[in-house]
Structure formats: C-alpha cells, structure tokens
Amino acid sequence: MGMENGDEFDSRVQVLLEQLKKTAGLSEGSMSLGDLDIVAAASMELLALAIANMPKSMRDVRLKAMPWILAADVAQKRKRIEQKIEQTIPKGSASVTGG
C-alpha cells in the first residue's frame, strides 16, 4: 500500500519539522513550559501523520505497543534529566524539591 497523498504528507511533515526546529531555537537554555508544550504537540502531530500513512497491519502493531514504549522511554529520559540536575547541584546545597 503506497501513500495516496504523498505530496500532502511530505509538505505537512516539512511544516512540522520546521515548527520543531523553530521552537527548539526559542531559548538557548532551558525551555519554558509553553515551548515544551509546542514541541510535544508538534511531535505528536508528526507521529500521528507518520503512523496514519503506514499500512494497516504495521499501524496496528505500532499503536498497540506505543503506550508501553512511550511510558518506558519517558521514564528513562526523565531519569537521565534528574541525574543531570543532581550533578549540577553543589554538594551541601538545598535539594531541588526543597526538602
């Protein structure tokens, strides 16, 4: 099964990629919650478009596995982020949680 609307798909993907690039460049340091929300929304749209263009059998497999894969990936990345934060806090300083 080929992509019937290949040109439309390609143009929407390019727009979304440009939005992600632009958003990622909004702040040099940490991103605001608004920036993060925009990146997450654009990423979800890009993912939805990619999966929607897959053949049904492939699409079904991806959709069934996605919640577990996404949850595990988010947890792993969050752990790395927290480790980086801990490494940047000088010993003896107050903790990030204030406790």
LINCORQUI-V710036 format. One record per helix or strand. SS is the DSSP state (H for helix, E for strand). FROM is the first residue (numbers start at 1). TO is the last residue. Records with the same first field share a line. If there is no record, write none. Layout:
# LINCORQUI-V710036
SS->FROM-TO  FROM-TO
This chain:
# LINCORQUI-V710036
H->6-24  33-52  56-88
